[in-house]
Amino acid sequence: MTPIKSTEYLNHSKRLHRPKTVLDLREYNMIHAAPVEDGRPILTLRFDPHSGALVPRDPNLT
């Protein structure tokens, strides 16, 4: 069995489950792990596929 890249696995067209691109830390009870900016925690993060990191996301945007 040959290994595949994670991007190839995540972008496979026949996958049954697509990962969420927006992560709400309240769903996972991880409010304590939220980054703080201007004294307020950022509870909604977005996955950036280019950098492979979670970046802040405005919860009012869809």
C-alpha positions as CSV (number, residue, x, y, z in Angstrom):
1,M,0.0,0.0,0.0
2,T,1.5,3.3,-1.0
3,P,1.0,6.4,1.1
4,I,-0.9,9.4,-0.3
5,K,-0.7,13.1,0.4
6,S,-3.3,14.5,2.8
7,T,-4.5,17.0,0.2
8,E,-5.2,14.2,-2.2
9,Y,-7.2,12.4,0.5
10,L,-9.1,15.5,1.5
11,N,-10.0,16.4,-2.1
12,H,-11.0,13.0,-3.2
13,S,-14.3,13.2,-5.1
14,K,-15.8,10.0,-3.8
15,R,-15.4,10.8,-0.1
16,L,-18.7,10.4,1.8
17,H,-17.8,13.0,4.5
18,R,-16.4,16.4,3.7
19,P,-14.6,18.2,6.6
20,K,-16.1,21.4,7.9
21,T,-14.3,24.5,6.7
22,V,-15.6,26.6,9.6
23,L,-15.0,25.3,13.2
24,D,-17.1,26.7,16.1
25,L,-15.2,26.0,19.4
26,R,-18.5,26.1,21.3
27,E,-19.5,22.8,19.6
28,Y,-16.5,21.0,21.1
29,N,-16.6,22.7,24.5
30,M,-13.2,24.3,23.8
31,I,-14.0,27.9,24.7
32,H,-11.0,28.0,27.0
33,A,-8.7,27.3,24.1
34,A,-10.0,30.2,22.0
35,P,-7.5,32.9,20.9
36,V,-8.2,36.3,22.5
37,E,-8.1,39.5,20.5
38,D,-8.9,42.9,22.0
39,G,-10.0,41.2,25.2
40,R,-12.6,39.0,23.4
41,P,-12.3,35.3,22.6
42,I,-12.6,34.3,18.9
43,L,-14.9,31.3,19.0
44,T,-15.3,30.7,15.2
45,L,-12.3,29.7,13.2
46,R,-11.9,28.9,9.5
47,F,-9.5,26.4,8.0
48,D,-7.2,27.9,5.4
49,P,-6.1,25.2,3.0
50,H,-3.2,27.3,1.6
51,S,-1.5,27.6,5.0
52,G,-3.0,24.6,6.7
53,A,-3.9,26.6,9.7
54,L,-7.0,27.8,11.5
55,V,-7.6,31.6,11.1
56,P,-10.2,33.8,12.8
57,R,-13.6,34.0,11.1
58,D,-16.5,36.3,11.8
59,P,-19.4,34.1,13.0
60,N,-21.9,36.4,11.2
61,L,-20.4,35.6,7.7
62,T,-21.5,32.4,5.9
